Amino acid sequence: MQINRLPRKDPRTVARDIPGVLDVLFPTLTGGLVSSLNKRMFSFKNIIAIPESIIGQTQLQKAMLFELSVVRAEGMLRGDVVEDWDKYLRLASQRQSHHYDACIPKTLKEEDIVIAEHAARNLNSMLASVKAQRPNVALEQSPVIPGLGWIASGNGDFALGSMLIEVKHTERNFGSGDFRQVIMYWLLKYARSIETDDEIWSEILFLNPRRNVALLIDFNYLLRAASARLDRVELLELLRAILSQETERR
């Protein structure tokens, strides 16, 4: 007998592209709350935002351009002595190829490299500033986001001890989709921690190197504000129930 298995989706896709899964969990994650959260944004000293006039010069898809900048920043963190933009392009292309609408370039132009380098240096400076406040904690690249049910495991951007760090290069303020994404990450991490006793994140730090803005939020506050004051156990049980119902429908 052939068993039809439910296709597994990565956490980011579930949080951002599958409507309804988190709307039940977080009914108050609407424009009013999002606007209130964004009022807490701050900037870093000695970091220059990238002018939109310069970004407008590139023909690269913006998601590809800033994926390239993140790969370059990771190289800087590793201590790459030589800039290898061909390697950075290959790595960025591999990551972007997972998205159906990705436009993969064959080569980079000078303006592409200038913008990606600027964003990479901004990100590197932001991370260094945050790391300086917690000198005894190691910066983790691509922290694992555990799977649950038909949600596959995935990876975040960075973590610094109990702080999850997500990088967004949007031209706008952080949106409801960004908050849903990190809440999903937290819930999956919490579900795994019950079994393994692993540490869970207590804070989320959003970084936008493109605009030089950041936002630090306590996860407990975000969870309660977005969920109409359900506690973490109730949220996890509700998520399990939603995933189970979705499995039965399919």
C-alpha positions as CSV (number, residue, x, y, z in Angstrom):
1,M,0.0,0.0,0.0
2,Q,1.4,3.4,-1.0
3,I,1.4,6.1,1.7
4,N,1.0,9.7,0.6
5,R,3.3,11.7,2.8
6,L,2.6,15.4,3.4
7,P,5.3,17.5,1.7
8,R,7.4,19.2,4.3
9,K,7.7,23.0,4.3
10,D,10.6,25.0,5.8
11,P,9.7,27.2,8.8
12,R,10.1,30.5,6.8
13,T,7.6,29.3,4.1
14,V,5.0,28.2,6.7
15,A,5.3,31.5,8.5
16,R,5.3,33.9,5.5
17,D,3.5,32.1,2.7
18,I,0.9,29.7,4.1
19,P,-2.1,31.9,5.2
20,G,-4.0,30.9,8.3
21,V,-1.4,28.7,10.1
22,L,-0.3,31.6,12.4
23,D,-3.4,33.8,12.1
24,V,-5.2,31.5,14.5
25,L,-2.2,31.6,16.9
26,F,-1.6,35.3,16.7
27,P,-4.8,37.2,16.0
28,T,-3.6,40.5,17.3
29,L,-0.4,40.6,15.1
30,T,-2.0,43.4,13.0
31,G,-1.1,46.8,11.8
32,G,-1.5,48.5,15.1
33,L,0.8,46.2,17.0
34,V,3.3,46.2,14.2
35,S,3.4,50.0,14.1
36,S,3.8,50.1,17.9
37,L,6.8,47.7,17.7
38,N,8.5,49.6,15.0
39,K,8.4,52.8,17.1
40,R,11.2,51.1,19.1
41,M,13.6,51.0,16.2
42,F,17.1,52.4,16.6
43,S,20.2,53.0,14.6
44,F,23.9,52.3,15.1
45,K,26.5,55.0,15.3
46,N,29.1,55.4,12.5
47,I,27.1,53.3,10.1
48,I,25.9,54.9,6.8
49,A,22.7,53.6,5.3
50,I,22.9,52.8,1.6
51,P,21.3,55.6,-0.5
52,E,18.3,54.4,-2.6
53,S,19.8,56.2,-5.6
54,I,22.8,53.8,-5.5
55,I,20.6,50.7,-5.1
56,G,18.6,51.9,-8.1
57,Q,21.7,51.5,-10.3
58,T,21.9,47.7,-10.0
59,Q,20.0,45.4,-12.3
60,L,20.1,42.5,-9.9
61,Q,17.0,41.3,-8.2
62,K,17.1,42.9,-4.7
63,A,16.8,39.5,-2.9
64,M,19.8,38.3,-4.8
65,L,21.8,41.4,-4.2
66,F,21.4,41.3,-0.5
67,E,21.8,37.6,-0.2
68,L,25.2,38.2,-1.8
69,S,25.9,40.8,0.8
70,V,25.1,38.4,3.6
71,V,27.4,35.8,2.1
72,R,30.1,38.4,1.9
73,A,29.6,39.4,5.5
74,E,29.9,35.7,6.5
75,G,33.2,35.6,4.7
76,M,34.4,38.7,6.6
77,L,33.4,37.0,9.9
78,R,35.4,33.9,8.8
79,G,38.4,36.2,8.2
80,D,38.6,35.9,4.4
81,V,41.8,37.6,3.4
82,V,40.9,37.8,-0.3
83,E,37.6,38.9,-1.6
84,D,36.3,36.1,-3.8
85,W,33.2,37.4,-5.4
86,D,32.9,34.5,-7.8
87,K,32.6,32.2,-4.7
88,Y,30.2,34.6,-3.0
89,L,28.0,34.6,-6.1
90,R,28.0,30.8,-6.2
91,L,26.9,30.5,-2.6
92,A,24.3,33.2,-2.9
93,S,22.9,31.6,-6.0
94,Q,22.6,28.2,-4.3
95,R,20.6,29.8,-1.5
96,Q,18.4,31.8,-3.8
97,S,17.8,28.9,-6.1
98,H,15.4,27.5,-3.5
99,H,13.0,30.3,-4.3
100,Y,10.9,29.8,-7.4
101,D,11.1,33.5,-8.4
102,A,14.8,33.8,-8.0
103,C,16.8,35.4,-10.9
104,I,20.3,34.0,-10.9
105,P,23.0,36.2,-12.6
106,K,25.9,34.8,-14.4
107,T,28.3,37.6,-13.5
108,L,28.4,40.7,-11.3
109,K,28.9,44.2,-12.4
110,E,30.9,46.8,-10.5
111,E,27.9,48.5,-9.0
112,D,26.6,45.2,-7.7
113,I,29.8,44.6,-5.8
114,V,29.9,48.1,-4.4
115,I,26.4,47.8,-3.0
116,A,26.8,44.3,-1.7
117,E,30.1,45.3,0.0
118,H,28.5,48.3,1.6
119,A,25.7,46.2,3.0
120,A,28.1,43.5,4.1
121,R,30.3,46.0,6.0
122,N,27.2,47.5,7.6
123,L,26.0,44.1,8.8
124,N,29.5,43.2,10.0
125,S,29.7,46.4,12.0
126,M,26.3,45.9,13.5
127,L,27.1,42.4,14.6
128,A,30.4,43.6,16.1
129,S,28.6,46.2,18.1
130,V,26.1,43.7,19.5
131,K,28.9,41.2,20.1
132,A,30.9,43.7,22.1
133,Q,28.0,43.9,24.6
134,R,28.3,40.2,25.2
135,P,32.0,39.5,24.8
136,N,31.9,36.1,26.4
137,V,29.2,34.7,24.1
138,A,30.0,33.2,20.7
139,L,28.3,34.5,17.6
140,E,26.5,31.5,15.9
141,Q,26.0,31.6,12.1
142,S,22.9,29.8,10.6
143,P,21.4,28.6,13.9
144,V,19.3,25.5,13.4
145,I,15.5,25.9,13.5
146,P,14.1,22.5,14.5
147,G,11.2,20.9,12.5
148,L,7.9,19.8,13.9
149,G,5.4,17.5,12.2
150,W,5.3,18.4,8.5
151,I,7.3,21.6,9.1
152,A,10.9,20.8,8.1
153,S,14.0,22.1,9.9
154,G,15.7,25.2,8.7
155,N,18.2,27.8,9.6
156,G,18.1,31.4,11.0
157,D,20.6,34.0,10.2
158,F,22.6,34.4,13.5
159,A,22.3,33.8,17.2
160,L,24.2,35.3,20.2
161,G,23.4,33.1,23.2
162,S,19.8,33.7,24.1
163,M,19.4,36.3,21.3
164,L,18.1,35.3,17.8
165,I,19.3,37.7,15.1
166,E,17.4,38.1,11.9
167,V,18.7,40.2,9.0
168,K,16.2,42.0,6.7
169,H,17.2,44.3,3.9
170,T,13.8,45.7,3.2
171,E,13.3,49.4,2.2
172,R,10.3,49.5,4.6
173,N,9.9,49.0,8.3
174,F,9.7,45.5,9.7
175,G,6.4,43.9,8.8
176,S,3.9,41.4,10.2
177,G,5.5,38.6,8.1
178,D,8.9,39.3,9.7
179,F,7.3,38.9,13.2
180,R,5.4,35.8,12.2
181,Q,8.6,34.3,10.9
182,V,10.6,34.7,14.1
183,I,7.7,33.7,16.3
184,M,7.5,30.4,14.3
185,Y,11.2,30.0,14.8
186,W,10.8,30.5,18.6
187,L,7.9,28.0,18.8
188,L,9.8,25.3,17.0
189,K,12.8,25.9,19.2
190,Y,10.6,25.8,22.3
191,A,9.0,22.5,21.2
192,R,12.5,20.9,20.8
193,S,13.7,22.3,24.1
194,I,11.0,20.4,26.0
195,E,12.6,17.2,24.7
196,T,16.2,18.2,24.9
197,D,16.5,20.8,27.7
198,D,18.1,23.2,25.2
199,E,18.2,26.9,25.9
200,I,15.5,28.9,24.2
201,W,15.9,32.4,22.8
202,S,14.6,35.2,25.0
203,E,15.1,38.1,22.6
204,I,14.9,38.8,18.9
205,L,17.1,41.4,17.3
206,F,16.2,42.5,13.7
207,L,19.0,44.2,11.8
208,N,18.5,46.1,8.5
209,P,22.0,47.0,7.2
210,R,20.4,48.6,4.1
211,R,18.8,51.4,6.2
212,N,20.9,51.2,9.4
213,V,17.9,50.4,11.6
214,A,17.4,47.7,14.2
215,L,14.7,46.5,16.6
216,L,15.2,44.5,19.8
217,I,12.2,42.8,21.3
218,D,11.6,40.5,24.3
219,F,10.1,37.2,23.0
220,N,7.8,36.8,25.9
221,Y,6.3,40.3,25.3
222,L,6.0,39.6,21.5
223,L,4.3,36.2,22.1
224,R,1.8,37.6,24.6
225,A,1.0,40.7,22.7
226,A,0.5,38.9,19.4
227,S,-1.5,36.0,20.8
228,A,-4.1,37.8,23.0
229,R,-2.1,36.7,26.1
230,L,-1.8,32.9,25.7
231,D,1.1,31.4,27.5
232,R,3.8,29.4,25.7
233,V,2.4,26.0,26.6
234,E,-1.0,27.0,25.2
235,L,0.6,28.3,22.1
236,L,2.5,25.2,21.4
237,E,-0.5,22.9,22.0
238,L,-2.5,25.1,19.6
239,L,0.2,24.9,17.0
240,R,0.3,21.1,17.3
241,A,-3.4,20.9,16.9
242,I,-3.3,23.1,13.7
243,L,-0.5,21.0,12.2
244,S,-2.5,17.8,13.0
245,Q,-5.7,19.2,11.4
246,E,-3.7,20.3,8.3
247,T,-2.3,16.8,8.0
248,E,-5.7,15.2,8.1
249,R,-7.1,17.6,5.5
250,R,-4.3,16.6,3.1
